[in-house]
């Protein structure tokens, strides 16, 4: 590559995009100050906001002059000062230009840089030529207009589409025959464009937008039906810089039926805050300018704008939300949430937070307030979850937050790790909801029960009232609290050789019975220990081995951790004044 024959701007643009091709998540910036060059920032493992590797691109291809050296010094000083002012750390610093520095120049640079907390490296002609060989489409695009390579690949594509030479007349086509052609078409489509790559699919049905939402770097999908077959071409960005260097544009007109108030609200939120919107067929006309010659005029079309998934898992997007009591600093519930969407519109910004268990989202719409310097925020709680087969401990925090997410409680945000240090955001406008609130205490109870059994407990999709009460009582016993209630009906007891009193009909007695402590969940009976129940009753039928008693009045139950076997019964008579006598 003969760099000296190119203009300085062409050299800087080409080398900058070569680096963006090498580091697809890099961000390309041309500083506004007069030291020239281009900065390429590559985010570190901790995320863009905390650390970056810096590549400073210069166009110099001949021996450095004193003026050029001063510009390099100013560029380095500027980026160091920017990192300190903005609160991010430089992990590496690189100077790159299509020029191999002399020993004298290297000595000057080493002296100026001195000792730094980050590594400093210079790269010359060798790296520039290596990158140019690795990404020839960038060189074609910036320095040769891409004409030579484009024409070569069009010729290759034409030869593929013209037909296979070795096929005999009448020979049927089989699936394996097209592998080579499909690969050739794919390679020809993707050989020329340095910014975007193209995937294609052929199917009987149109593509489903929701299935494409998580595809990394997807910019657009263009689908058309030809001869009953749907052909979809997906456009994917090769690098972040593609969005600024070669953006996609569109000119659309929307026609919303007057009777569709819900669609109007959705569209207004799209315009005001950049929220997703789904426009049905017949409501969209205009034109799309997409890469690869795709797009074109639209007539009575449909369009769906979806939120771009955030591929960053930076801790900057993770925070703790707390539900604070209205009249104190007591934290009623808390859970970690991650920012999953961010968009902007003509009026303000939109942020969507999702809890780690994927139970709910909080959409927050921000706009300038009426008072100068103030910000107004509107919150929307979105609840959509399936609890079936989820582990209780996994969803307990989120369900607790949902149960307390109502007026007059307050919402607060805090640190995801370490001391929360909550800052009150404001009151919660949502009203209580019994349908979703019922699951929080049940989930807490099941999480506690799981600590006392090796049986793997999973949340059910639904639950009967008696099942729920039994679970809540079992958790209460396991936590050391007694349960009370009214006892009624008949019960059978078995006599043993250790019986010390003779049962007497209709004589009032206090009974203590050792029983299994268990719950019913999803049609299964799960034993988690033992309990003892104390209640009052009288014998109504006496036998040699077994007797029946009529239970009445109040009963108290406690957790039992002793060695006595399940079914063991103790009794004592109660006289008219309520005093007890012999024990069985």
Buried (B, 14 or more C-beta within 10 A) or exposed (E): BEBEEBEEEBBBBBBBBBBBBBBBBBBBBEBEEEBBBBBBBBBBEBBBBBBBBBBBBBBBBEEBEEEBBEBBBBBBEBBBEBBEEEEBEBBBBBBBBBBBBEEEBEEBBEEEBEEEEBEBEBBBBEBBEEBBEEBBBBBBBBBEEBEEBBEEBEEBBEEBEEEEEEEEEEEEEEEEEEEEEEEBBBEBBBBBBBBBBBBEEEEEEEBEEEEBBEEEBBBBBBEEEEEEEBBBBBBBBBBBBBEEBBEBEEEBEBEBEEEEEEBEEBBBBBEBBBBBBBBBEEBBBBBBEBBBEBBEEBEEBEBBBBBBEBEBEBBBBBBBBBBBEEEEEEBBBBBBBBBBBBBEBEBBBBBBBBBBBBBBBBBBBBBEEEEEEEEEBEBEBEBEBEBEEBBBBBBBBBBBBBBBBBEEBBBBBBBBEEEBEBEEBEBBEBEEBEEBBBBBBBBBBBBBBBEBBEBEBBBBEEBEEEBBEBBBBBBBBBEEEEBEEEBEEEBEBEBEEEEEBEBEEEEBBBBBBBBEBBBBBBEEEBEBBBBBBBBBBBBEEBEEEEBBBBBBEEBBBBBBEEEEEEEBBBBBBBEEEEEEEEEB
